[in-house]
Amino acid sequence: MRRVALVLALGAVSSLAAQTPAPYQITHTYVLGGDGRWDYVIPDPPRHRVFIARQDRVMVVDETDGRLLGEIHEIHGAHGVALVDAAHHGFATSGNDSAVVMCDPTTFQVLGRIPAAEDADAIVYDAPSNRVFTFNGDAHSSTVIDPGPGRLVTNIPLGGKPETGVPAGNGKLFVNLVDNGEVVEIDGKSLTVTRRWSTAPCQQPVAMAIDTPHHRLFSGCRNGVLAVSDYQTGRVVATAPIGAGVDGAAFDPATGDVFAANADGTLTVIHEDSPDQFHVVENLQTALGGRNMGLDPTTHRVYVVSAKFGPAPTDSTAANPRRRPPVIPGSFMMMVVERRQ
């Protein structure tokens, strides 16, 4: 009898666990429309806006209702955006002409162009050094800009092809090198590379996020792995599986959750149990191609962007074997992901 009761009790617990809803859900989907592909998604928490790179411009969207507030133009190959409140300037990479566009983040007017280097991609602001850093993929370098006058300071050779980088808040910045499978550390004051380490078993690290209280870096990798580095010792201390085709990542210190946005239409959520222990909470279904995301740490909302696609081309060639399917006009959208109440 005791055995039967125990079996029934375990069955009830299992049934309840199976019925427990996943902690995150898509609460809103805003169809933004507009032509062109997209890249980085940069929330602006104080003003409740989201900046979204859209090929030849940057869209600025009200995060509360999905309204288009305006666009920043004169960009050729839009990738990333950095906002510098102290200077009242915004900076957007224009990768196709190796430049950075400086703008007014309120009126969205273009204020000037700053030379960068080939394939200027991600861009971040480092407050301790008061410098803006771009990460230039094909040039294997980082362009450094003084954000007040919008002036080129220098270019730092990185020794590999950079993707996303993050500032640590202490004058150091970290960036993934996708071709070498490394993280490099940049000193924001001396403007030199001071350390580097391998992300193995992570291959092709692209997305990056940071947990500064615990000195942890999260590198999202194209082989379906999230690598967690201790950036004080310069070594990988943990890994976790993620979806395919990652391109965006974020960490929410309030919840201890790491997010990886993947092209396979999933948002992998990983919880930090301790600085060296992590487990996958869920793989939330978003939309195919939804590999770019941004986190607003004040509202804890995640913004994932994608669109609907037409049939994949059938005329691929040896020179271009992976032609992307066309985006259906007007279908570009922003999904709002929130924790269940």
N, C-alpha and C positions, 0 to 999 in steps of 0.2 A: 504493500500500500504506500509506504514512504517513497519507494522507487517511482511508482506511478505519479505521485504528487510532485516529485522533483522534476520528472520529465515534463509534466504539464506546466509547471512554473517556468522551466527553461524555455518551453515552446512559446509561452505568453510573452516572455522578455524578448525572444527573437522576433516575434510578430510585431511588437511595439517598436523595436529597433528598425525593422523593415519599413514601418509606416512613418517613421520620423522624417519630416521634410528636410531637404538639404538646407544649409544655413543661408545660402544666397539665392536671389531670384532677380529676374529682369522685371523691373517695375514700370518702366516706360520705354517706348521706342519712338524716337523723333525722326521722321523722314526729312532730311535736310536738302536732298537733291543736289543739283550742280554737277558739272562735268569734271572729269579728271580723277586720277587715283589719289591716294592719300598716304600719309606717313604719321609722324608723331602727333600725339594728343596731349596737350599741355593745359591742365586746369589752372585757373587764376582764382584761388579761394577767396581773397578779400573782396573781389568784385563779382563773384559767382558767375564766372565766364569760363569758356573752354576755347582754346586756340587749336585749330586743326589744320595741318598742312595739306593743301590740295593742289599739288602739281605746279600751277602757275600763280598761286595766291595762298593766303592763309584766311580761313573762315574763323570768325569770332562769334560764338554761340552762347546764348543765355542758358546756363545749366539748369535753371528752374523750370523752363518751359520749352526749350528747344528753338527759340526764335533766333534768326540770324541777325546779329547786331551790326555787322559790317564785315568788310574784307580788306586785307592788306595786299596790294598789287605790286607790279613791277618785279615779280619773283620768277625765276626760271629754274624749275626743279626744286620745289619747296620740300623741306624735310623737317627741320626743328625750329623751335621758338624758345628764346630766353627772355624773361622779363626782369628788368632792373628798376625797382620802385624808386630807389634813391636818386637815380638819374632821370627818372620818368622817360625811360627809353625801352623799346622792345627791339629784339634782334631776331631776324629770321634768315636761315641759311638758304642760299640760292645756288644749289649745287651744280647746275649745268653751266654757269658762267663763273664758278669759283669765287663767289662773293657772299657778303652778308648784307642784308638790307636792314638799316636802322629806321625805326618808325616811332610815331607817337602812339602809345598803347591805348589812348583814350579816343583820339580822332581817327586813328588808323592811317594817318597820312605818312607817306614815305619821307624821311628826313635826309637820307643819304645812303651811299653804298661804300662798303669797306672791302678791299681785296682780301681774299682768304687763300684757299688752295684748291686743287682739283678734287671734285667730289665732296665738297663741304656738306656734312650730313647732320649729325646730332650737334646740339649746342646747349651749354649750361652756363649759369652764373655762379661764381665762387665769391661769397661775401667777404671772407677774411682778406683775400688779396685784391678785392674790388676789380676783378677781371672777368671777362667773358671768354669762354674757351669753345672753339668748334673742333669737331673731330672729322678729319678729312680722309675719307676711305682710300681713294686711289693715290693720294699724295703721301699717305702713311705719316700724317703729321697732325698737329693741333695748332690752330691759329689763335693767337691771344689778342684780345681787343680791350682797350680802355673804354668803358661804357659811357663816361661823361662826354668827352668830345667825339666819341665814335671813331677812335683812331687805332690803326694797326700797331701792335707792339712788337710782335715777333711770331715766328713759326717754330714749333718744337718738333723735331723728328722723333717718331715713336718706335720705329723699328718693326712695323707691321701695320696691317690694315685695321684702323679703329672702327668700332661701331658706337654703341651707347656708352656714355660715361656719367659719373655722378660725383658731386662734391661731398666731402666728409664733414664739412663744417669746422675743420681745424686747419685749413690751409692746404690740405691734400685733396687731390682728385684721383679717381680711379676710372679706367676705361678698359673695355674688352678689346682684344686684338683677335679678330675673327679668323684670320688665316693662320696665325701662330698658335691659337688656343692658349692665350695668355691674358693675364690682367697686368696692366702697368700702372704704377703710381707716379703722379706728377706733383711736384712741389709748386704750389701756386705763387710763391714769392720768388724763388730762384729760377722758376720756369725751366726746370729740367726734369727728366725722368730719373727717379731715385731708386725704384725697385721694380721687379717684375717676377711673376710666378705662373706656373702652369695651372690650367683649369681642368686637366685630365681627372676623371674620364669624360668630362664635358668636351665635346668637339664643336667648333664653330660657335663660340660664345657671342651672342648679339645683344639681347636685352640685359639690362642691369638695374638693380635696386639696392638700397642700403638700409641697414639697421644700425644707426650710430651708437645708441646706448650699449649694444652688445658687440660692436665692432665686427659686424658681419656684412659681407657682400653677397648678392644673389646674381649669378650669371645664368641667364636662360640660353640654352644651347640648342642648335639645330638637330642634334641627334637625340632629342627627346629627354634631356636631362637638365635639371636645375642644379648647379654647383654652388655650394655655400662655402665662402672663404672667410677665414679669420684674417682680417687685413692688418692686424698687429703683427702676426707671425708670418703672414704671406703664404698660407697653405689652405688647401681645400679640406674641410672638416666634415662635410656631409653632402649627400646628394639625394634627389627625389625625382621621380618620373613626372614628366609634363607632356602636354599634347604636342602634335607635330606642327612645325612651321612657326615657332615662337618669334615675336618681334617686339613685344612690350612686356614690361614687368613693373611691379610696385610692391612696397611693403607698408602696411598700416601698423604703426607702433601701438595704437590703442587696442587693437584686436589681436596682434601677433600673427596676422595672416599675410602671406606672400601670394601675389597674383602673377600668373603668366598667361598672356593672351596669345592664342595660337591660330594659325591659318586653317586648321582642320575644323574650326567652329566650336572650340572649347575654351573656357576660361578655367585654368587649373588653379585651385585654391589650396595652399599648403600652410599648415599651422606650425608655428615655432613653439615646440614644447619646452625646449631649452636652447641655449645658443648652439648646441651641437646635435640636437635631435629634432626632427621634423617629420610630419606625416601628411599625406594627401587627404584633404577634407572632402573635396568633390571636384568633378570636372563638369562645370556648368555649361550646358549647351547654349551657344550664342548664335553665331551665323557664320557660314563658310566665308573664309577670308578675313574674319575678325581678329587679326593678329596685332592690332594697335590699340592701346588703351592708356588712360590716365586716371590717377586716383586723386580725389579731393580729400585730404586728411582731416578736414574740419567736419565734413558731413559723412565721411567714410563711404561715399559713393564712388563706384568705378564706372568709367565711361569707355565703352567699347564701340568702335566704328567699323562698318563694313558696308556692303551693298549687295544687290542681286546681280548674278552673272548670266551671260548667255552661253551657248555651247562653246566648248574649247575649240580653237582652230585645228583644222585637219591638215594644214599645209606647213607643219613644222619642218625645219631643215636641220642639217647637221650643225650649222653655225648657230641656230637658235632652236634647240630641241624642246624647250619648255615655254612656249608662247602662252601667255596668260589668256584666260577667257575674257571676252569683252564685258565691261560693266554695262548693265542695262541703264540707259539714261534716266535720270531723276530718281534712282533707287537708293542713293547714298543715305545712310542712316546712322544715328547715334543711339546706342542702347544704354540704359541706366541700370546698373546692378547694385542692389542694396541687400543688407542683411534682413532676414525675416524678423519681424517683431515678436 
